[in-house]
């Protein structure tokens, strides 16, 4: 965790908790009234009390992890303790009222992304770190585990996902909804949306920020995503309009930051993490791309330096999720549209390990049953009767 800073104020803790989303109700735990108390000790030890709707809520582990991740990443926080309690009848009634009002508001601005889907934005502070290659191959590796993975190419100017996947075609609409192009990966499935399916690969897209944001908004709202375990979003480099818009449009998004070993790349990537947190998004972890190169004789060369990913992860208080070695096969596979995650070798193994860490530890898919699910049924019934 970040150290060397004074303990944060309670207001900063509550601001961070705005990024903890109840996945069934699609709202943050602060506005839902689930945060009963916050205590910040002078030594940086923080205690947060979360009130659950029922005692044996199956989401308690995910909520605890999200609170620890969001709060633990703040400067000056030494440790985080999360205590769980149970709402009384009045608190549950207030939560129902808030959830019903939000459901009515969201009718005009809805999305087809299931509430159970883990949304991961793959981000970087600068271009040239292989962010798109990491996104595509992580999506493929997750699909190889038998999962249904959505892949949204939000790099509107610099789209590259179709070429990296070797996919061609045009997006079509059914009943006023865009239908993603699909690619079977073993027993899993990729659902892909990219500007590359709408525009010529050699044509420049000369759009300003508001239009770019609207394009991403359409890809989120006007696409028939259907069932999804994960939605991976390949973000444009930097900290601009699309990044700010995503935090507003899809606040349950979690961020994976891609960096390379050099210190300069690490410092720029830290800005992407800082922007995510200012938008109340959880920074789930760091991926180091282009790490050491091992030649055919077994000698390892750290051509771009070493330790950038680990340093960045330590500085911003998140785990180093995985490292991807520097290897010439990455370039050839990308040009040919045959992702390295489809095969074996050191690169295939690296992405298989990365996908396993994401699926089993960093952002596991949670089966929703009980807990606020019963409240959701009552809300939907109430809306139907309204």
N, C-alpha and C positions, 0 to 999 in steps of 0.2 A: 504494500500500500504506500501511497505517497507519504513522505515524512518530512520533518523539518519545518512544518507550518503550524500555526496556532489552531486549536480546535475550531471547527466551523460553528457558526451560529445555528440555532434551531431552525431559523427560516431557510437556511441553505439546505439543511437536512430535508425539510418538507418539500422544498423545490425539487430536490433529487428524487423524492418519492412520487412526484407527479409522473415519473417515467415508469413506475411499477403498475402495470395494467392487469386488471382481472380479466383473463382471456375469455371468460364466458360472457361477461357483461360489457366488455370493450371499453371500460372507463378506468381511470386511475384510482388507486386506493385512497388518496387524499380526498378527492371530491365525492367518493362513495361513502366517506365517513368511517373507513376501516382503520385509520390511524388514530388510535386512542391516546397515544402519548409518545413523546420524544424526550430523551434525557441525554445531554452531552456533558461528559465529565471533563474536568480541567486537564486530564491526561490524554484526552482524545478517545476515550472509550464511550461508545454510543449505544444506547438501548432504545429500541423501537418496539412499541406494543401494537400488534395488529389484531383487530377484532374480526373473527371469521363468522360467517352466517350460521354454520353448524360446527359442532365440536370436531367431528371426524371428516372435515373437508378434505377431499383428495388432492386439492390444489395447495395445501399448506406447505408442502416441500418446495414447490415451484415459487410460491410467494416469498417464502423465507430466503431462498437462493437469490431471487431478484432484489429483495431489499438489501441483502448483504452486498450484492454486486454494485448496486447503485450508490449506496451510502459509503461502502468501503472504499470506493474509488475517489472520494472527495479528499482534497488536501487537508492534512491535519487529523484525519481519522485513524486511530491506532487499531481499534477492533470494533466489531459490530455484534451486538446480541439482539436477537429477535425473539420476543415473547409473544405467545398466542393466547388470545382469550376468545370468548363467544359473545356475539351481539345479543342484547335483550330485544324484546318485542318492538319497542319504540325505535331502536336503531335499525332493525330489519325493515320496519315500515318506512323509515326515511330513505333507506337504500333502495327499496322498491320504487318509491316515488321518483328518486333521482334517475334510476335505470329506465323507468317507463318514459320519463320526459326526454332522456337522451335517445331512446329508441324512436320516439316520434320525430325528433330533430333529424336523426340520421336517415329517415325515410327519403329525404330529398337529396342526400349525399351518401348513397350506399355503395358498398363494394361487395363483390362476389367472393372475396377472400374469406374462407372459413375462420371462425374465431379460434379454432384449434391449431391453425397454421403458425409455425414459427417463421417469422419474417427476419431475414438477415441481409442487411445492406453491406456489401463488400466495398470498402472505401480506402482512399489513399490521399495523402496530402499533395502528391505530385504525380505527373505522368511518368511512364517508363519503368515502373516497378513490377509490371506484369500482373496488375490487378485483374484485368479481364481474363487472362489465362487461368489465374487462380480461381476466379468465380466459376468459369465454365467447367473446369476439371473437378472442383468441389461439388458442383451440381451433378455431374456425371457419376462421381464416386458415391454420392448419397443415393442416386437412383439405382446404382448397382446393388445397394443394400435392400432393394425391393420397395423403395419409397417413391411417392409421387412428388415430383419437385417442379415448381414453377421457376422460370428464369426470365426476369425482366431486365432488358437492356436499357437502363436509364441514361446511358451516355449517348444522348441524342445526337450531338455533333460527331462524336467519334465512335459510332457503333461498330462492333467487331464480332459480336456473338455469333451471327449466322455463319461467317467464314470459319471461325474457330470450331464450330460444331459440324461444318460441312452440310448445312441445311439451306435449302432454297425453297422459294414459294412466295405466295402473297397471302397476307392476312385477309380473311373474309368475315362478313358479319351475318349473324343469324338472330332474328328478332331484336335488332338494334344493339346487339352485343358482338364484340370482336371475339373470334374463336382463335385461341393460340395454335401455332403449329406444334405437332407432337413428334417425339422421337422415342422409340422404345429402347430401353437400356436394360438388357437382361429381363428380370421380372419387374423392374421399375419403369417409370415413365417420366420423361421431360416434357414440360409444356412451356413453349418459348414465345415471347413477344419482343420484337425489336423494330426499331425504325428501319433497319436493314431489309425488312420484308415489305416496306412501303416505298423506299427511295432507292435510287441507283447508287451502287457502291462508290462510284467515282464522282458523284455530285455533292457539292458542298451544301450543307444546311445552314442557312444564314438567318438564324432566329435569335431574338433577344430573350432576356430572362423570363418575362411573363408568359411568352409563348412556349418556352421550354417547360415551365412549370405546368402549363395547361396540357402539354403533351403527356407528361408523366402522370398527371391526374387522370387523363383519359385511359392510360394504360392500366391504372389501378382500378378505376371505377367502371369503365365501359368494356371490360374484358370478362368473358365467361370462363373464369379460372376453374370452377368446379372443385372437386375434392383435391386438397393439397396437404402434404405433410410439411413441406418447406416452400417458402418463396424466397429465392435469392435475387437480390437486386444489384446489378453491376452499375455502380455509381460513377459519374464522371469524376476526374481528379479535381482536387481543390476543395474549397469551402465556399461555394457560391449559392446561387438561387435554388438549384434543384435540391441541394442538401437541406437548406432551410425549409423549402416547401414540403419535403418528405416528412420532416419532424412534425409538421402541422397536420398533414394529410393522413399519416399512418403512425400515430404515436407509440404503438406497440413494437415498432421496428427495433431490432438490436443490430449493433454495428461490429463488424470484423474489420480491423485495420491492417492493411498490407503494407509492409515496408521491406527494404533491402538492408544488408549489413552496414553500409556506410553511415557515419554519424549525421551527415547532412540529410540523408533520407529519413533517418529516425526523427530528427527535429521537425521536419516538415510534416511527417505523419502524426506527430503529437498534436498538431493543430487540428487535424481531422477529428481526433479523439476529443479535443477540447470543444470543438463546435458541436459534436454529437451530444455531449453532456449539457452544454448550454441550451440545447433543444430538448433536454430531459430524456434523451435516448440512452439506453444501456450500451456501454462498450463491452462486448462479450469477450474480446480477446484480440491477440495480435498473431498474424501469420508472417513469417519471414520467408521471402522468396529470394531466389538466386543466392543461396548460401554456398557453402564450399563445393568446389568441383573436384571430383575424383577421376583421375585418368585411368586408362585401361591397364596400366601397370600397378594400380593400387595407391599411387601417391596422391595426396589431397592438397589442393591449392585453394587458399582463401583469397581469390582474385579481387573481391570487393570488400575485404576486411572480414571481421567476425564479431558476432555478439550484438548486432544492431537490434534484432528482434527481441532478445532477452532484455537489453537495456531499456527499450521502449516499454515493454510489458511491465518491468519493475517501476519505471518512472510514473506510469499512469495507473498502476495498481490493478492490472488485469493479468490473466494467464497468457503465456505463450502457447497458443493452441497447436502450432506445428511449424515445421520448417520444410521448405522445398529446395532441393539442391539445384545448383546450376548445372544444366545438362543440355547438349546440343539437340537432343530429341524434342525438347519443348518447342523450339522454333519450327522444325520440320513438321511436327504433328499439327501445329497450329495452321501452317500454310496449307497442309493437306486436308484439314478439316477432320482429323482423326484424333480426338483428345487422348492424351497420354494416360488418363485415368481409366481408359478402356482396357489397357494392357497391363503387363507386369513391369519388371525392371524397377530401378530405384525410384523413378518418377511415379509409376503406378502405385508402388508401395507407399510412397509419401502421401499421396492423395487418399489412399485407402485408410491410412492412419489418421489423417486429418478429418475425414468424414466420420470415422469411428469416434474420435474425440468430440466432435460437434454433436453427433446423434446420441451419445451415451453420457456426456458430461456437460458440455457447454450450453447446448440448447436442445434437450431431449423433447420429443413430442409427448404431450401428456394426454392420456385418455380422460375425457371429461365425463364424470358420472356423479350424480348427487350434488352436494354443495349448492352453488348458485344455479346449477342447471335446472332445479325445480323452480327457482325464482324466474328464470328465463321463460319457462313454459307458461307461468302465470302472467308474465308481462306480455308475451305474444298473444295469449288468450284475451287479455284486457284490451290490447290494441285491436284485435279482431272484432271485439264487441263495441269499440268506440265509434 
